[in-house]
Amino acid sequence: MVSRVRVWLNRTYAENVFFMDQLRRNPSDRAVEIHATHGDADSPVLAAADTADLEPEGLSSAAYVEYALAQCRRRGIDVFVPRLEQSAIVAHRAEFEAVGTALLAPPPEAVAVFEDKVIAYEAVQAIGVPVPPWWRVRGVDELVAAVEELEAAGHKACFKPASGAGGVGFRVITRTPFSMSHLTGFPSPYVPMDLVVSALKDSDEPVDWLVMPRLEQPEVSVDCLTGPDNRVRLAIGRTKNGRRRGFTLNEQWLEPARRIAEGFGLHYLSNIQFRMFGDRPVLMDVNTRPAGGLHQLSLCGVNAPWAAVQLALGEDPGEMTPPFLGQDYTVVSGPRPLRAVSLPQQRAEEPGTLLPAVPAQTTESIEVTPSEAVGRAIAPA
């Protein structure tokens, strides 16, 4: 009898409720039990899991690794998909293996390259992948010089943190003075240059920004599944042009993504993003974790989360080609169940393990954001 697989996702994005759904609906018809932890008691991933814990706050990286090892031992975790503290966790892979847990994450050397966008751009340039022009900025003079050079070449300038994820801190520089136009309608990423300069001058905190031209659509996000042997098993591009989404197998996107995934050993699931600079694709960002939108590949008949778990367990799914490419689609928000208490109801543990009792699930729901929603197909243009 094939045993069930226990998978843990730590402090992950709300959209990964769909990742969890796909693990349970795996084509191997294997029983999967999912453990989730989060710092937010109302995270929908806690309600979607079979067992869950609230994560302690304020742990150092070393303390979090100890916490994670304890979770793996206590819960009998077979595969751990780390997002929070990924860098610290992968540095202790042997200790997780010793308690019977496989890490679904790249080796520490690969994670380190892509934690800092400047190091990442320099590294991928060295293997022939095009990147946009960029400047590392830590003060007013560097910012002004970079923006003026970009504007002189006819580009809009933007900046983002040199390290970070999820588009946090991304802004586009404008020369339009601050006015009522900035206070009507929805908030915008555009920020007047004089306000940025003023904020930098008044701040006691250092910044570490990457300044670059505003890149054009389409944005193509290539999801890669790579084995520990550095060979890519699956690569599919998800296209985004305004609200319209789609899929592509065009080699102008897939070839540089494969080169990065294989060249840097981005084992298991990674996401490599490109946009247009002029008439050519350039690298925008590399995520050494599963993308929030990975579940959208189900529209191509592919279950990438389960294939990654198979690889982590040493069960190679082999070369994967999507049987078809799904039609164009958009994403919409929708409700997911929530619990009215700090932790979801726990599935019965092994004999001898005591857990605090918690009330049953309520009918409350949460509206996930559009990027956290299941894709809804729309007719191609």
Salt bridges, closest charged atoms under 4 A:
GLU15 OE2 - HIS295 NE2 3.80
ASP21 OD2 - ARG336 NH1 3.26
GLU33 OE1 - ARG4 NH1 2.80
GLU33 OE2 - ARG6 NE 3.59
GLU33 OE1 - ARG347 NH1 3.08
ASP50 OD2 - ARG24 NH2 3.29
ASP50 OD1 - ARG347 NH2 2.90
ASP53 OD2 - HIS35 NE2 3.59
ASP53 OD2 - ARG74 NH1 3.67
ASP53 OD2 - ARG75 NH2 3.05
GLU55 OE1 - ARG11 NE 2.84
GLU57 OE2 - ARG11 NH1 3.47
GLU95 OE2 - HIS92 ND1 2.67
ASP116 OD2 - ARG136 NH2 2.62
GLU151 OE1 - ARG175 NH2 2.93
ASP208 OD2 - ARG136 NH2 2.77
GLU219 OE1 - ARG275 NE 3.12
ASP223 OD2 - ARG238 NE 2.59
ASP229 OD2 - ARG231 NE 3.75
ASP229 OD1 - ARG233 NH1 2.81
GLU251 OE1 - ARG258 NH1 2.83
GLU255 OE1 - ARG259 NH2 2.76
ASP285 OD2 - LYS117 NZ 3.92
GLU315 OE2 - ARG30 NH1 3.50
ASP316 OD2 - ARG233 NH2 2.66
GLU319 OE1 - ARG231 NH1 3.04
ASP328 OD2 - ARG244 NH1 2.95
GLU349 OE2 - ARG75 NH1 3.04
GLU350 OE2 - ARG4 NH2 2.86
GLU350 OE2 - ARG6 NH2 3.03
